[in-house]
Amino acid sequence: MKVLAITGSMKVESRTKKATEIVIQACKEAAGDEITIEHLHLATFPLPLFDGRSDISTYPENVHTLLKKVEEADGLILASPEYHGSLTGALKNALDFVGGRSMEGKIVAILATLGGAVATNTVNTLNQICRNLHAFPLPLNPSVPRSYEAYNADGSLKDEKIHERLEALGQLLVRELKKDIAYKVSL
């Protein structure tokens, strides 16, 4: 089983990336050798602005790489910091390149980080985008509140309950991917 994680933060030393890595590690522990996970962090994977051009072949190679990785993935992890009540423009832009046929039937784990208490708008918007792309977002959408103070110096989370929620998201993603259910339908 293949999973593609996309972190929508533009900071190289991102707190959202750290949270995503907890989910990734939980997936690996739950699936062992059965899983391959690739992590695209948009801070180090530049994409142009989506402009709706009709000839997609004219986009740079990273766009084609993104589309291929989404197409090949059985499931995805989407992570974003909450900026002004929603996901980052970088993650939205990346998802604008992806068509519904590429996301159809894929199971998606969603998480967020933020400076405030809850990232309801971000996770709700990502759920809506996934449904519009014919994907199946998982019902568990943990967020790391007050992320600016949520981590210890070694990068671990201070709050064990938040850490457990992120791990539970990774475990749930693996559990759903292992089920013998046909999520794909012909569009």
C-alpha positions, 0 to 999 in steps of 0.5 A: 500500500502506498501513501502520499503525505502532503504538508502545506506549510511553507516553512522548512522547519515547520510545526505542521511537518513535525505533526505530519511525521507523527502520523507517518510514523504511526502508519509505518508502525501499524503497517510495517513492510506493507506500506510505502510513504512519501512525504512532499513538504511544499516548502521544499517542493515548489509548484507554480500557481495553478492557472487552469491552462488547457495544455498541462504538459507546459507545467514544470516537472514538479507538477507532473511528479505531484500528479503521478504520486497522487495517482499512484497513492492508495491513500493520502495524508493532507496537513496544513497550518491554519492561516486566517481561518483556512488552509494555506494557499500553497496546499490549496494550489497543489490540490487545484492541480489534482483532478477528481479522477486522480483522487477518486476512491482514495482515503485521506487523513487530514490534520492541522496546526494553528496558533489558536485553539481549534482548526475547525475551518481548515479541517472542514475545508479540506474535508470538503475539497476531498469530497469534491475530488471524490475521495473519502476523508477520514472522520478523525481530524486532529489539530495541534492547537497553539503549535508555537508552544506545543513542542518540546526542544527535541521536537516531540509534542508536550501534550500526550493526548494530542500525540495520541490523536495524531497516532490514532489518525495514522492507525486509522488510515492504515486500518481503512487501507487494509479493508477489502472495500472498493471505494472507487466508482466510475465517474 
